[in-house]
Structures are given as structure tokens and as C-alpha cells.
């Protein structure tokens, strides 16, 4: 097993704290306590808490998208079915004990217009999820792959929010039912 660098330890500890408690509610001292890292080392890697937040969002983006793609592609072979199994993977994620929603959505909610760098990072997360869905939609033969991807991202992100609000992971299956209608509208089945 590889040892994490101090930078990685800071990012992991911060991610756990931010997703569970929020960005503003977590102070640097809390991060230092959880990570076991000194303040001097923190500022060696990150100039500010904002820089740490940006690193956490980027790390979350990369690890979450890799997880999602791996799970989707392992479960189904056809692009048509992969578009739908996204919601099965979502239900599994929503069922996890430490599920607190999407870190990018949480960041947008807390920072909105106040911080352009954080906002851009969160927009990038959603854009890349959309590009993955558009790629699958293209492979599935969608007439308007970009339009279908926009609809599916809306259902995906909406399901995340509803799972947090309701505490019910089954909302993913409701979103899947709606997604099937969208996919069928855009993809001519043989």
C-alpha cells in the first residue's frame, strides 16, 4: 500500500470535513487536527484555505468521475444501457453511510458569485460529467447527443440534491425512469 504525501493527507482530510460539514463551517485548525499536519506544512502546500478548497474540488472531480465511469462501464456494455446504469451507480452512492451530496454543488451553494475560481472549478466538474454523458449518448446513436446529455445531467444532479434532502437513495430510480424516457426520445432503438 502506498503512503500518502502530506499534501494528499491534507486534501483527503479536508474533503471529508467539507462534504460532511461545509466549507465555511470548517476552520483550518479543524483540518490540521484531523490530518495531523502542522500549520506550517499546510501553508507550504497551499497559500490559503481557498487554494486548499480548489485542490479538494479538483481531486473530488477526478476521483468521482473515475469512480462513476469505472462503475458504469463495468456494469453494462452498450452505451444505451450505460446512460441508464448511471442512476444505479448513483443509488449505490446515495446509500453509503457517508453520503452528503455533491461537493461541487455544495461549493457553489456556499460561494456562489463570491469566488470565481471556486465557481469555475465547480462548473468544470458539471461540464466534464456532461461530456461523459454526451460521449455515451453519441455512442448510443442519439440524434442530439448534447441535448440528451444536458437532460441527463439535470436529472443526475437533481437526484443528488433530492437524495440529500429526502434521505432516500431510491430517488435515483425515479430519475432513472425519467432518464429512460429522455434516452428513448433521443435514441432510435433497433
C-alpha positions in Angstrom: 0.0 0.0 0.0 1.4 3.4 -1.0 1.8 6.1 1.6 0.0 9.3 1.0 2.0 12.5 0.8 1.3 15.2 3.4 -0.4 17.2 0.6 -2.7 14.2 -0.2 -3.4 13.7 3.6 -4.5 17.4 3.8 -6.7 17.1 0.7 -8.3 13.8 2.0 -9.0 15.1 5.5 -10.3 18.4 4.1 -12.6 16.7 1.6 -14.2 14.5 4.4 -14.7 17.6 6.6 -16.0 19.8 3.8 -18.5 17.3 2.4 -19.8 16.5 5.9 -19.9 20.0 7.4 -19.5 22.5 4.6 -16.6 24.8 3.6 -17.3 27.8 5.9 -18.0 25.7 8.9 -14.6 24.0 8.8 -11.7 26.1 10.0 -8.0 25.5 9.4 -7.5 24.3 12.9 -10.1 21.5 12.4 -8.3 20.5 9.2 -5.0 20.4 11.0 -6.4 18.3 13.9 -8.0 15.8 11.6 -5.0 15.5 9.3 -2.3 15.6 11.9 -0.4 18.0 9.8 1.2 21.3 11.1 0.0 24.7 10.1 3.5 25.4 8.6 3.2 22.3 6.4 -0.3 23.3 5.3 0.9 26.6 4.1 3.9 25.0 2.4 1.4 23.3 0.0 -1.4 25.8 0.0 -1.2 29.6 0.2 -4.6 29.9 1.6 -7.7 27.9 2.6 -9.1 28.9 -0.8 -6.2 27.2 -2.5 -6.9 24.1 -0.4 -10.6 24.2 -1.3 -9.7 24.4 -5.0 -7.4 21.4 -4.7 -10.1 19.4 -2.9 -12.7 20.2 -5.6 -10.3 19.2 -8.3 -9.4 16.0 -6.5 -13.0 15.2 -5.9 -13.8 15.9 -9.6 -11.1 13.5 -10.8 -11.8 10.7 -8.3 -15.6 10.9 -8.6 -15.6 10.9 -12.4 -13.2 8.0 -12.5 -15.4 6.1 -10.0 -18.5 6.8 -12.0 -17.0 5.8 -15.3 -15.5 2.6 -14.0 -18.7 1.5 -12.3 -20.9 2.4 -15.3 -18.6 0.6 -17.8 -18.2 -2.4 -15.6 -21.9 -3.0 -15.3 -23.1 -2.6 -18.9 -21.6 -2.9 -22.3 -24.0 -0.9 -24.5 -23.9 2.9 -24.4 -27.7 2.9 -24.3 -27.7 0.9 -21.0 -24.7 2.8 -19.7 -26.7 6.0 -19.9 -29.2 4.4 -17.6 -27.0 2.5 -15.2 -25.5 5.9 -14.2 -28.6 6.1 -11.9 -28.0 2.6 -10.4 -24.5 3.7 -9.6 -26.0 6.8 -8.1 -28.3 4.8 -5.9 -25.4 2.8 -4.6 -23.5 6.1 -3.8 -26.6 7.6 -2.2 -26.9 4.6 0.1 -23.4 5.0 1.5 -23.3 5.9 5.2 -21.1 8.9 4.5 -23.1 10.3 1.6 -23.6 14.0 1.9 -24.3 15.0 -1.7 -22.1 16.5 -4.4 -19.1 18.5 -3.2 -19.2 20.8 -6.2 -22.9 21.6 -5.7 -22.1 22.3 -2.0 -19.3 24.6 -3.0 -21.5 26.6 -5.5 -24.1 26.9 -2.8 -21.7 28.3 -0.2 -19.6 30.5 -2.5 -21.9 31.4 -5.4 -20.7 34.6 -7.0 -18.2 35.4 -4.2 -15.4 33.3 -5.6 -14.9 33.0 -9.3 -12.1 30.4 -9.1 -14.2 28.0 -7.0 -17.2 28.6 -9.2 -15.2 27.8 -12.3 -13.9 24.7 -10.7 -17.4 23.5 -9.9 -18.7 24.4 -13.4 -15.8 22.3 -14.8 -17.0 19.3 -12.7 -20.5 19.5 -14.1 -19.2 20.2 -17.6 -17.0 17.1 -17.6 -19.8 14.9 -16.3 -21.9 16.2 -19.1 -19.2 15.5 -21.7 -19.0 11.9 -20.5 -22.8 11.6 -20.8 -22.6 13.2 -24.3 -19.9 10.7 -25.3 -22.2 7.8 -24.2 -25.2 9.5 -26.0 -23.2 9.7 -29.2 -22.2 6.1 -29.0 -25.8 5.2 -28.4 -26.8 7.0 -31.6 -28.7 9.9 -30.1 -30.0 12.4 -32.6 -29.0 15.3 -30.3 -26.3 13.9 -28.0 -25.5 17.3 -26.4 -29.2 17.9 -25.7 -29.7 14.5 -24.2 -26.6 14.9 -22.1 -27.9 18.2 -20.7 -31.2 16.5 -19.7 -29.4 13.6 -18.1 -27.0 15.9 -16.1 -30.1 17.8 -14.9 -31.7 14.5 -13.7 -28.4 13.3 -12.2 -27.7 16.5 -10.2 -31.4 16.8 -9.3 -31.3 13.2 -7.9 -28.3 14.0 -5.8 -30.0 17.0 -4.3 -33.2 15.1 -3.7 -31.3 12.2 -2.1 -29.7 14.6 0.3 -32.9 16.4 1.1 -35.1 13.3 1.4 -32.5 10.9 2.8 -34.0 8.4 0.3 -31.5 6.7 -2.1 -34.4 5.3 -4.2 -34.8 8.8 -5.8 -32.1 7.5 -8.2 -34.6 5.0 -9.6 -37.2 7.7 -10.1 -34.6 9.7 -12.0 -33.7 6.6 -14.0 -37.3 6.2 -15.1 -37.3 9.8 -16.4 -33.9 9.3 -17.9 -35.2 6.2 -19.8 -37.9 8.4 -21.4 -35.3 11.0 -22.4 -32.9 8.4 -23.8 -35.7 6.7 -25.7 -36.8 10.0 -27.1 -33.3 10.7 -28.5 -32.2 7.2 -29.4 -33.9 5.2 -32.0 -33.9 1.6 -30.8 -33.5 -1.2 -33.4 
